[in-house]
């Protein structure tokens, strides 16, 4: 975790997914590495509280829920991933692909809770 300065992000690839990891001091948060708007690199965004601002078009994304908070009322979101730190190494839980088709659209938080798995994967070099 010492490789990620406070209030900054780093991009890693875990299980074929680009993931942005953010150091918030007492914990780390991880989300998909690309903004749902135009694919901006979220790890390069500005972190304020538990929100990251995409460096391309200033979309604000909650690092806790994956929801887009600006522009308002936008249904777009990014996946969030459970993290934990063991011996200074950030572990990221990668969910198994869902085979169930959801008939009712879920909110970002509901999508992320439904998708989270129990198998943590170490992120390389952190």
C-alpha positions, 0 to 999 in steps of 0.5 A: 500500500505504500506505493499509493500516496494518500488521496491518489490512485493507481491502475492495476490489472487483476484477472484481466480487469483494469482496476483503479485502487485509491488510498484514503488513509485508513483504507483503500477502495477499488473500482473499475479503472475506466469512467463510464462516460468516455473511458477516462482513466479514473486512477489519474483523477482527483480524489476528494473525500470518497469521490474521484473526478474523472480527468477527461470530463469531470464526471464525479464517481463515488468510490464507495458505491460506484455511482456517478454523482455528477452529472446528477441523476445519471444511471451510469456506474462502475463496479466496486471491489472489496479490498483488504490489506494484509502485510502491506499488500492490497488484496482485491476480491474479484467476483465470479461472472454472474450467470443469472439474468436480472429481470429488474434493473438494479441500482449501482449499489445493488449491482455491486453487492450482487456481483461481489465474490469471496475470493480475494486476489492480490494486486501485483506490485502493491 
